């Protein structure tokens, strides 16, 4: 394993994580102080870059779809798909959603409903606040984050398969930067991308463990402590590492199919047994509010009125999506061989966006309806018991509450595992030398196991001592270098839009 390792990619992130763990255990208060200070600096000084960058990537995807580049086939004219289109869509959807979409699509709209941005003059808990909450949800979880993933994913796919470049982030930069990203400089760029994803995964794993412990506590008398969190994290890590090591078809594809149909079952259940008429009406009206306010909310930084809302929500989300994007893009590009650029955008942006817009209408609409009907009781539960309990409470109010809650716990587990094993797969491929388009799926298996164990350990220690907020601060710090990498990569896509024949050689 060590002979095939790329040391400048692997060790910087490894040492940073180990150092952060030691620092937090030696002096927790100082650790929190410095990470919060650095995190605040990034969000305060680069809000404009995150907002403008995400908006720009969405526009770039639209231009790409309509251009002649849309006809180019990933891998060349004779390339055959690795997987069927339906299974491809299932993998894309389930590896990008993760467990967060289950819980935040009920919790987040309540925050926006009761504490909208002061600078926009929206009265809390008003009809305008309801529409704002839904439009914010569509913004944060809809086409924009999928565009942040799709642009680098498409560039990597074309560079890797059509131009036969190495399995590296720098392959997406080489067409415009040339020899500037060769050798050690390229390894450093890959290391930055690796750091961004690994701390993001640790944060997400910590959140997932909290929500799963909260769900299990609905059936068993267990407390949320270091031991219960450790057991849940160990089970999650074991499953997603095994799945990633099993390869694309055996592991991730099968898991994604199970996850997809479970999500469809949950969606159908809430739609039919929830406030169906309200969901239909508020979903349509909320989508209209999203379209009406799209440009303003997309570029809302809060600078004019010194409003902290964008940094707490929109800018924070953009930083997180950017942090995950470089390596997530490598996985999305890896599974796209044999399809055209236009098909790539359809499956990676358009179809997932339609799914999530419907999901938000159902789950966010249900949460808002229950909160309004109970005089704000749901918001009180959110503040007193946390997001990990809110969704279980909502399901408890629906018919077959016990059965549906048990299914929800299982779906939460499968959703995180599905997203995590795709990232672990890409991490393993990135950290080894000479991975190419003909390499087998079990390449870098030892590295995948090692990173899975390390991510689980970091997540367990952080969530048991510092809390998820400490890991999130580390994750956000990775958003800035990742943003710069992706924006530089976008110049490659612009070059290919102008001259698609460059990919036909």
C-alpha positions in Angstrom: 0.0 0.0 0.0 2.8 2.4 0.9 4.6 1.9 -2.4 1.5 3.1 -4.3 0.9 6.1 -2.0 1.1 9.7 -3.2 2.8 11.1 0.0 2.3 14.8 -0.7 -1.5 14.1 -1.2 -2.0 11.8 1.8 0.2 13.0 4.6 -0.6 16.8 4.8 -4.3 16.1 5.5 -3.5 13.2 7.7 -1.2 15.3 9.8 -3.6 18.3 10.0 -6.4 16.0 11.3 -4.1 14.3 13.8 -2.8 17.8 14.9 -6.4 19.1 15.3 -7.3 16.2 17.4 -4.3 16.6 19.7 -4.9 20.4 19.9 -8.6 19.9 20.9 -7.8 17.3 23.5 -4.9 19.4 25.1 -6.8 22.8 25.1 -10.4 22.6 23.9 -11.1 26.3 24.6 -8.2 27.5 22.6 -9.0 25.1 19.7 -12.5 26.4 19.5 -11.3 30.0 19.7 -8.9 29.7 16.8 -11.1 27.6 14.6 -14.0 30.0 15.1 -11.7 33.0 14.5 -10.4 31.5 11.2 -13.9 30.4 10.2 -15.4 33.9 10.9 -12.6 35.5 8.9 -13.3 33.3 5.8 -17.0 33.9 5.9 -16.7 37.6 6.5 -14.1 38.4 3.9 -15.1 36.0 1.1 -18.9 36.0 1.3 -19.0 37.8 -2.1 -16.7 35.1 -3.7 -18.9 32.2 -2.5 -22.1 33.9 -3.6 -20.8 35.1 -6.9 -19.0 31.8 -7.6 -22.0 29.6 -7.0 -24.2 31.9 -9.2 -21.6 31.9 -12.0 -21.3 28.1 -12.0 -25.1 27.7 -12.4 -25.0 30.1 -15.4 -22.0 28.2 -16.8 -23.9 24.9 -16.7 -26.8 26.5 -18.6 -24.5 27.8 -21.3 -22.7 24.4 -21.5 -26.0 22.6 -22.0 -27.0 24.8 -24.9 -23.6 24.8 -26.5 -22.0 22.4 -29.1 -20.0 20.9 -26.3 -23.2 19.2 -25.2 -22.9 16.8 -28.1 -19.4 15.5 -27.0 -19.4 12.0 -25.6 -17.4 11.4 -22.4 -14.7 8.8 -23.3 -15.0 9.4 -27.1 -17.5 8.6 -29.8 -17.2 4.8 -29.3 -17.3 4.8 -25.4 -19.8 2.5 -23.8 -21.5 3.4 -20.5 -20.2 1.7 -17.3 -23.8 1.7 -15.9 -27.3 2.1 -17.2 -28.9 5.5 -17.2 -31.5 4.8 -14.5 -28.9 3.3 -12.2 -26.6 6.2 -13.0 -29.3 8.7 -11.9 -29.9 6.7 -8.7 -26.2 6.8 -7.8 -25.9 10.5 -8.5 -29.0 11.4 -6.5 -28.2 9.2 -3.5 -24.5 10.0 -3.3 -25.1 13.8 -3.4 -28.1 14.1 -1.1 -26.7 12.4 2.1 -28.5 12.3 5.4 -28.7 16.1 5.7 -31.5 16.5 3.2 -33.8 14.3 5.4 -33.4 16.4 8.5 -32.6 19.9 7.3 -35.6 20.1 4.9 -37.9 20.0 8.0 -35.7 22.0 10.4 -34.3 24.7 8.2 -37.6 26.2 7.0 -38.7 26.7 10.6 -35.6 28.8 11.3 -36.3 30.9 8.2 -40.0 31.2 9.1 -39.3 32.4 12.7 -36.1 34.3 12.1 -36.0 35.7 8.5 -33.3 38.3 7.5 -34.0 41.6 9.2 -32.7 43.6 6.3 -35.4 42.2 4.0 -38.2 43.6 6.2 -40.0 40.2 6.5 -42.2 39.9 9.6 -41.4 36.6 11.4 -44.1 33.9 11.3 -46.0 35.7 8.6 -47.3 34.6 5.2 -44.3 36.4 3.6 -42.0 34.5 6.0 -43.5 31.2 4.8 -42.8 32.0 1.2 -39.3 33.2 2.0 -38.6 30.0 3.9 -39.5 27.9 0.9 -37.7 30.1 -1.6 -34.6 29.9 0.7 -34.9 26.1 0.8 -35.2 25.8 -3.0 -32.1 28.1 -3.3 -29.9 26.2 -0.8 -30.8 22.7 -1.9 -31.8 23.0 -5.6 -30.0 23.6 -8.9 -27.2 25.8 -7.4 -25.4 23.2 -5.3 -25.8 20.6 -8.1 -24.1 23.1 -10.5 -21.3 23.5 -8.0 -20.8 19.7 -8.2 -21.5 19.3 -11.9 -19.0 21.8 -13.4 -15.9 20.3 -11.9 -17.4 16.8 -12.3 -17.9 17.4 -16.1 -14.4 18.9 -16.5 -12.8 16.0 -14.7 -14.7 13.4 -16.7 -13.7 14.9 -20.0 -10.0 15.4 -19.0 -9.8 11.9 -17.5 -11.6 9.9 -20.2 -11.2 12.0 -23.4 -7.7 13.4 -22.9 -6.4 10.4 -20.9 -5.1 12.6 -18.0 -4.3 11.3 -14.5 -6.9 10.7 -11.8 -6.2 14.1 -10.2 -7.8 17.4 -9.5 -5.0 19.0 -11.5 -6.1 17.3 -14.7 -9.0 19.7 -14.7 -6.5 22.6 -14.5 -3.9 21.5 -16.9 -5.6 22.5 -20.1 -5.4 26.2 -19.0 -2.4 26.2 -16.6 -0.2 23.7 -18.3 3.1 22.9 -16.6 2.3 25.1 -13.6 0.3 22.3 -12.0 2.9 19.5 -12.7 4.7 17.6 -10.0 4.6 18.7 -6.4 2.4 21.7 -7.1 -0.3 19.4 -8.5 0.0 17.1 -5.4 -0.5 20.1 -3.1 -3.7 21.0 -5.0 -5.0 17.5 -4.6 -4.1 17.6 -0.9 -6.1 20.8 -0.4 -9.1 19.1 -2.1 -8.6 16.0 0.1 -8.5 18.0 3.3 -11.7 19.8 2.3 -13.6 16.6 1.8 -12.3 14.6 4.7 -13.2 17.2 7.3 -16.6 17.6 5.6 -17.2 13.9 5.9 -16.2 13.9 9.5 -18.7 16.7 10.2 -21.4 14.9 8.3 -20.7 11.6 10.0 -21.0 13.4 13.4 -24.3 14.8 12.4 -25.5 11.5 11.1 -24.5 9.7 14.3 -26.4 12.2 16.4 -29.6 11.8 14.3 -29.3 8.0 14.3 -28.9 7.9 18.1 -31.9 10.2 18.4 -33.9 7.8 16.2 -32.8 4.7 18.0 -33.7 6.3 21.3 -37.3 6.3 20.1 -37.3 2.5 20.5 -34.5 1.7 23.0 -33.6 3.4 26.3 -30.2 4.7 25.3 -28.6 8.0 26.1 -26.6 10.2 23.8 -23.0 9.8 25.1 -19.5 9.0 23.8 -20.2 5.2 23.9 -23.5 5.3 22.0 -22.1 7.7 19.4 -19.0 5.6 19.1 -20.9 2.4 18.4 -23.1 4.0 15.8 -20.1 5.7 14.1 -18.2 2.4 14.0 -21.2 0.6 12.4 -21.6 3.3 9.8 -17.8 3.3 9.0 -17.7 -0.5 8.7 -20.6 -0.5 6.2 -19.5 2.4 4.0 -15.8 1.2 3.9 -17.0 -2.3 2.9 -19.3 -0.9 0.3 -16.6 1.3 -1.2 -14.1 -1.5 -1.2 -16.6 -3.8 -3.0 -16.4 -1.6 -6.1 -18.8 0.5 -8.0 -21.3 -2.1 -9.2 -21.4 -4.4 -6.2 -21.3 -1.8 -3.5 -22.3 1.7 -4.4 -24.8 1.0 -7.2 -26.8 -1.6 -5.2 -26.8 0.6 -2.1 -28.0 3.6 -4.1 -30.8 1.5 -5.6 -32.0 0.5 -2.1 -31.6 4.1 -0.9 -33.5 5.5 -3.8 -36.6 3.3 -3.4 -36.6 4.0 0.4 -36.6 7.7 -0.3 -39.5 7.3 -2.8 -41.4 5.4 -0.2 -40.9 8.1 2.5 -41.8 10.8 0.0 -45.0 9.0 -1.1 -46.0 8.3 2.5 -45.6 11.9 3.7 -47.4 13.3 0.6 -50.4 11.0 1.0 -50.8 11.0 4.8 -49.5 14.6 5.4 -51.4 17.8 4.6 -51.6 17.0 0.8 -53.7 19.9 -0.2 -51.5 22.4 1.6 -48.3 20.8 0.2 -49.6 21.2 -3.4 -50.6 24.8 -2.9 -47.6 26.0 -0.9 -45.2 24.1 -3.1 -46.4 25.9 -6.2 -46.5 29.3 -4.5 -43.1 28.8 -2.9 -41.6 27.9 -6.2 -43.0 31.1 -7.6 -41.4 33.0 -4.8 -38.1 31.3 -5.5 -38.1 32.3 -9.2 -39.1 35.8 -8.3 -36.3 36.3 -5.7 -33.7 34.0 -7.3 -31.2 36.7 -8.4 -31.4 38.7 -5.2 -31.1 35.7 -2.9 -28.3 34.1 -4.9 -26.2 37.2 -4.6 -27.3 38.3 -1.1 -24.2 38.9 1.1 -25.8 41.1 3.8 -23.1 43.8 3.3 -25.5 46.7 2.7 -27.4 46.3 6.0 -24.6 44.4 7.9 -27.1 41.5 8.1 -25.5 38.3 9.4 -28.2 36.0 7.9 -26.4 35.2 4.6 -23.2 34.2 6.5 -25.2 31.9 8.7 -27.1 30.3 5.9 -26.5 30.9 2.2 -22.8 31.7 2.3 -22.3 28.9 4.8 -24.0 26.5 2.4 -22.0 27.6 -0.6 -18.7 27.1 1.4 -19.8 23.6 2.4 -20.8 22.6 -1.1 -17.6 24.0 -2.5 -15.6 22.1 0.1 -17.1 18.8 -0.9 -17.2 19.5 -4.7 -13.6 18.7 -5.9 -13.5 15.1 -4.8 -17.3 14.5 -5.2 -16.7 15.7 -8.8 -14.1 13.1 -9.3 -16.5 10.3 -8.4 -19.3 11.9 -10.5 -16.9 12.1 -13.4 -15.7 8.6 -12.9 -19.1 7.1 -13.4 -20.1 9.2 -16.4 -18.2 7.4 -19.2 -20.2 6.7 -22.3 -22.7 9.5 -22.0 -22.8 12.9 -23.7 -22.1 16.2 -21.9 -25.8 17.1 -22.3 -26.8 13.8 -20.7 -24.3 14.4 -17.9 -26.0 17.8 -17.1 -29.5 16.2 -17.3 -28.6 13.5 -14.8 -26.3 15.5 -12.5 -28.3 18.8 -12.4 -31.7 18.9 -13.9 -33.2 15.6 -12.7 -31.8 15.8 -9.1 -33.0 19.4 -8.9 -36.5 18.4 -9.9 -36.5 15.6 -7.3 -35.2 17.9 -4.5 -37.7 20.6 -5.4 -40.6 18.1 -5.0 -39.0 16.8 -1.8 -38.8 20.3 -0.3 -42.4 21.0 -1.2 -43.5 17.8 0.7 -41.2 17.8 3.7 -40.8 21.6 4.3 -44.4 22.2 3.5 -45.4 19.5 6.1 -43.1 21.0 8.7 -44.5 24.6 8.2 -48.1 23.4 8.2 -47.6 21.5 11.5 -45.8 24.4 13.1 -48.5 26.9 12.0 -51.3 24.6 13.1 -49.7 24.1 16.6 -48.9 27.8 17.3 -45.1 27.3 16.8 -44.8 24.1 18.9 -42.6 22.5 16.2 -40.1 25.4 16.4 -40.0 25.0 20.2 -39.2 21.3 19.8 -36.4 22.3 17.3 -34.8 24.7 19.8 -35.2 22.5 22.9 -34.4 19.1 21.5 -32.4 19.8 18.3 -32.8 18.8 14.7 -32.1 15.1 15.4 -35.5 14.9 17.2 -37.7 17.1 15.0 -38.2 14.8 12.0 -39.0 11.9 14.3 -41.6 14.1 16.1 -43.2 14.9 12.7 -43.4 11.3 11.7 -44.9 10.5 15.1 -47.8 12.8 14.3 -48.5 10.9 11.1 -50.4 7.6 10.8 -48.4 4.5 11.4 -46.0 6.6 13.4 -44.0 3.8 15.0 -43.5 1.9 11.7 -42.6 5.0 9.7 -40.2 6.2 12.4 -38.4 2.8 12.3 -38.1 3.0 8.5 -36.8 6.6 8.8 -34.0 5.4 11.1 -33.0 2.8 8.5 -33.2 5.3 5.6 -31.0 7.8 7.6 -28.4 5.1 8.0 -28.5 4.0 4.3 -28.5 7.6 3.1 -25.3 8.5 4.9 -23.5 5.3 4.0 -24.4 5.7 0.3 -23.0 9.3 0.2 -19.9 8.3 2.3 -18.8 5.3 0.3 -18.7 7.3 -3.0 -16.4 9.9 -1.4 -14.3 7.1 0.2 -14.0 5.5 -3.3 -12.7 8.8 -4.8 -10.4 9.4 -1.9 -8.8 6.0 -2.3 -8.3 6.5 -6.1 -6.8 10.0 -5.5 -4.2 8.9 -3.0 -2.7 6.2 -5.1 -0.3 6.5 -8.0 -1.1 5.7 -11.6 -4.8 5.2 -11.3 -6.3 5.4 -14.8 -9.5 4.8 -16.7 -8.7 1.1 -17.0 -8.0 0.6 -13.3 -10.2 -1.7 -11.3 -12.7 -0.5 -8.7 -10.7 -2.1 -5.9 -7.7 0.1 -6.6 -6.5 1.8 -3.4 -8.6 -0.5 -1.2 -6.2 -0.3 1.7 -6.2 3.5 1.5 -10.0 3.5 1.5 -10.1 1.4 4.7 -7.5 3.6 6.3 -9.3 6.9 5.5 -12.7 5.4 6.6 -11.3 4.5 10.0 -9.5 7.9 10.4 -12.7 9.8 9.4 -14.7 7.8 11.9 -12.1 8.4 14.7 -12.0 12.1 14.0 -15.8 12.3 14.0 -16.2 10.3 17.2 -13.7 12.4 19.2 -14.9 15.7 17.8 -18.6 15.0 18.3 -18.0 13.6 21.8 -15.8 16.6 23.0 -16.0 19.6 20.7 -19.4 18.9 19.1 -20.3 19.0 15.5 -19.8 22.8 15.4 -16.0 22.3 15.9 -15.8 19.9 12.9 -17.9 22.2 10.8 -15.5 25.1 11.4 -12.7 22.9 10.0 -14.9 22.0 7.1 -15.8 25.6 6.2 -12.1 26.5 6.2 -11.7 24.0 3.4 -14.4 25.8 1.4 -12.1 28.7 0.4 -9.2 26.7 -1.3 -11.8 24.4 -2.9 -13.7 27.4 -4.3 -10.5 28.8 -5.8 -9.7 25.4 -7.3 -13.1 25.0 -8.9 -13.3 28.6 -10.3 -9.9 28.1 -11.9 -11.1 24.7 -13.3 -14.1 26.5 -14.9 -11.7 28.3 -17.3 -11.0 24.9 -18.8 -14.8 24.4 -19.5 -15.0 27.8 -21.1 -12.1 26.9 -23.3 -13.8 23.7 -24.4 -17.1 25.5 -25.0 -15.3 27.7 -27.5 -13.3 24.9 -29.1 -15.1 21.5 -28.5 -12.8 20.0 -31.1 -10.0 20.0 -28.6 -11.7 16.9 -27.0 -11.9 14.9 -30.2 -8.2 14.2 -30.6 
